[in-house]
Amino acid sequence: MNAAGEIAGALIALAWLVMGWWMVEVGRRRSAAAAAWVPVVGTIVDKHGDTDGLLLRNPHVRYVAPDGSKHEVPSKSRGDIWSPGQPVDIVVNPAAPGQAMLATHAGRAQVYLVVGWFIIVVAVLTFIGAALLAWATPH
């Protein structure tokens, strides 16, 4: 009886399923932003920003939304490639002008979708393998 292997396989598959689902949701959100949000040009405000839960810097972006309102939001950039005063392309949610993301982040939606679905397929195959192991093992 190999109950530990069956349980471990199922738990690994569950973890992969959750991670794959998360990546697909991020891809869907970014894809919707790339399709429906309005492109504008923003300006990097600071070099250091706050970490906002990230390990690296998170400079802020200042922009004027299509409705004329002014906003400053975290860039969610995980790199140290921006300089204060640098113009950047962003997309703004027309329904909530205070929501924006770097256009490069929105453009990476396809990568999240492809990798997420790949991980989900691997998770399903791992579940099948764990089920076959449980079925083939004499109890």
N, C-alpha and C positions, 0 to 999 in steps of 0.2 A: 504494500500500500504506500503510495507516494502523495499523501494529502498535502504535505508541505510544498511540493513542486506545483501542485494544482492551485493551491492558494496563492503562492508567490506569482505564478503566471497570471492569475486573474487580477491580482493587485497591481502588477506592472502594467497590464493592459488597461486597467482603470486609470492609472496615472497618465498613461499616454493618451487615453481618450479625453481626459480633462484638458491636457495641454493642447491637443489638436483642436478641440472645440474652442478653447480660448483664442488660439491663433486664427481660426476661421472667423470668429466674432470680430477680432481686431481688423482683419482684412475686409470684412463686410462694412464696418464702420468707416474705415478709411476710403473704401471704394465709393460709398455713398457721399462722403465729403468731397472726393475728387469729382464726382459727377454733378452734385447739386449745389455745392457751396460756391461762393463768388470769389474769383481770384483778385487779390489786391497786393500792393507792395507795402511791406512793413519795414521797420527799422530796429535793429538790435539796440537795446537800451543800455545794457551793462554786460560786462564780460563774465562776472562771477555769479550773478543771480542767486537763487537758493537751490538746494538739492532736490526739493519736492519728492523725496523718496528715492532719488537716483544717486548713484555713486559718483557721478561726474557732474560737472557744472550744468546749470540750466538757465542760461541767460533769458531775459525777457524781451518780448517783441512789442513795439508800440505801433499802432495803426489806426487809420480812420476807416470805419466800416462804411459800406455803401449808403447807409442811412444818415451818415454824417457824424455819428457818435465816435468818440475817441476811446481807445482801449489800450491796456497794457496787460499782456498775458505771458505765462511761462512758455518758452519755446518747446519744451520737452526734448531739447537736443541733448544727446548723450555724448557729445564731443566738444572739444574746445577749439572749434574752427571759426567761430564768429568773433567779430570785433565790434565794439560799440560804434554806432553810427553807420554800420554796414546795412545796405538795403537787402531785404530778403523777400522772396515770393511766398505768400501765404494764401490760404483759402479761408473764407469767413462764412459761418453759418448764417444765411439771410434771415432765418427765423429767430436766431439768438445771436445778435452781432458780437456779443462778448465771448463767443466760442470761435477759436481759430486754430489752425495748425499749419506748420510749414508745408509748403507745396510738395517738398521732397518726401515728407512723411506720408502724405496722401497718395503720392505716386508709388509707394512701395506696397500698396494693398495687394497686388497680385502675388507677390512673394509670400505674404502671410497666408493667402488662400491656398496656394499650391502646397506649401510646406504643411499647413494645418490639415488639409485633406490627406496628404501622404501619411502623416502621423496617425490620423483616424483609421486609415486602412491597415496600418501596422497594428494598431490596437485591436481591431476586429480580428485580424489573423492570429494575434496572440491569444485572444479569448477563445477562438476556435481550437488553437493548439492546446490550451489548458483543458478545454472540454473533451477533446480527443484523448488526452492523457488520462483524464478522470474516467472516461468510458473504457479505455483499453486496459486500465489497471484493475487486476482482480481484487475484489474487496472481500 
